[in-house]
Amino acid sequence: MTGFRNFILRGNLVEIAVAFIIALSFAAVVTSFVAWLTSLMPDSASEIFSSGEPFGAFLNAVVAFVLLATVVYFFVVVPYTKAKEKFFPSPEPGTPEDIKLLQEIRDLLAAQPGSTPPSA
């Protein structure tokens, strides 16, 4: 079970799923916007692209997109971020311990008599 948890939380699986959901919803917004714009064309051109009440469909798609994005954010992104931080905390800011140790070794070697100062 630990391996599965690591797979879900470490990979980009959740980010890809969220992007896919948002992209599908945004596609509906773009489609309805194009339908609305084409309905504003002269009658000869708008007959080709007509699909009922395009502006109402566009507003419906925008509202659906905003609601879907809100639900995805609060029910997928926020819990995922909290779980990821709980199981895989970000490293503390500052110099990592291995770099500090290497710097100490460098300084000790440079402090020895007869040694040449290290070049950066």
matplotlib code that plots the C-alpha trace (Angstrom):
import matplotlib.pyplot as plt

x = [0.0, 2.9, 4.1, 0.7, 0.6, 4.0, 2.9, -0.2, 1.5, 4.9, 4.0, 2.3, -0.9, -3.1, -1.8, -2.4, -5.9, -6.8, -5.4, -7.5, -10.7, -10.2, -9.2, -12.4, -14.5, -12.7, -13.2, -17.0, -16.5, -14.5, -17.0, -19.9, -18.0, -17.3, -20.9, -22.0, -19.5, -20.6, -24.2, -23.3, -22.2, -24.6, -27.5, -26.0, -23.0, -24.8, -27.2, -24.2, -23.1, -26.5, -27.1, -30.1, -29.4, -25.5, -25.1, -27.1, -25.1, -21.9, -22.9, -24.0, -20.6, -18.7, -20.7, -20.3, -16.5, -16.2, -18.2, -16.2, -12.9, -14.0, -15.0, -11.8, -9.7, -11.4, -12.0, -8.9, -6.1, -6.3, -6.5, -3.8, -1.5, -2.1, -1.5, 1.6, 3.1, 2.2, 3.8, 6.6, 7.4, 9.5, 13.1, 13.9, 15.3, 19.0, 22.1, 21.7, 23.7, 25.9, 26.9, 27.7, 29.8, 31.7, 32.3, 33.7, 36.1, 37.2, 37.8, 39.7, 41.9, 42.5, 43.5, 46.2, 49.8, 51.4, 48.1, 47.1, 43.8, 41.0, 40.1, 36.4]
y = [0.0, 2.3, 1.9, 2.9, 5.9, 7.0, 6.5, 8.7, 11.5, 11.7, 11.5, 14.0, 11.9, 14.3, 17.4, 15.7, 14.6, 18.1, 19.6, 17.2, 18.0, 21.7, 21.4, 19.5, 22.1, 25.0, 23.4, 23.7, 27.4, 28.0, 26.0, 28.0, 31.3, 30.5, 29.6, 33.0, 34.9, 33.3, 34.1, 37.8, 37.4, 38.5, 36.2, 34.4, 33.3, 32.7, 30.2, 27.9, 28.0, 28.4, 26.3, 27.7, 30.4, 30.7, 33.5, 31.6, 28.5, 30.5, 31.9, 28.4, 27.0, 29.8, 29.2, 25.5, 26.0, 28.2, 25.8, 22.8, 24.6, 25.5, 21.9, 20.5, 23.0, 22.5, 18.7, 17.6, 20.1, 21.3, 17.7, 16.5, 19.3, 18.7, 15.0, 15.5, 17.9, 15.5, 12.4, 14.2, 17.4, 20.0, 20.3, 23.1, 26.3, 26.7, 24.7, 21.0, 18.9, 17.2, 20.6, 21.9, 18.9, 19.3, 23.0, 22.1, 19.6, 22.2, 24.7, 22.2, 21.3, 24.9, 25.6, 22.9, 24.3, 24.3, 23.9, 26.2, 28.0, 26.3, 28.0, 28.6]
z = [0.0, 0.6, -2.9, -4.3, -2.0, -3.2, -6.8, -6.3, -4.3, -5.9, -9.6, -11.6, -11.8, -9.9, -11.7, -15.1, -14.0, -12.8, -16.1, -18.1, -16.2, -16.5, -20.2, -21.0, -19.2, -20.9, -24.3, -23.7, -22.9, -26.1, -28.2, -26.9, -27.3, -30.9, -31.5, -29.9, -32.0, -35.2, -34.3, -34.5, -38.1, -40.9, -41.5, -44.4, -42.4, -39.1, -40.7, -41.3, -37.6, -35.8, -32.7, -30.9, -28.3, -28.5, -25.9, -23.3, -24.0, -23.6, -20.2, -19.2, -20.2, -18.3, -15.1, -15.4, -15.9, -12.9, -10.7, -11.9, -11.4, -7.8, -7.0, -8.5, -6.5, -3.2, -3.4, -5.3, -5.3, -1.7, -0.1, -2.5, -1.5, 2.2, 1.8, -0.2, 2.4, 5.2, 3.6, 1.7, 3.5, 1.6, 2.7, 5.2, 3.6, 3.9, 3.1, 3.0, 5.6, 3.0, 1.6, 5.1, 5.7, 2.5, 3.3, 6.7, 5.1, 2.6, 5.3, 7.4, 4.5, 3.7, 7.3, 7.3, 7.2, 3.8, 1.9, -1.0, -0.7, -2.7, -6.0, -6.5]

ax = plt.figure().add_subplot(projection="3d")
ax.plot(x, y, z, "-o")
ax.set_aspect("equal")
plt.show()
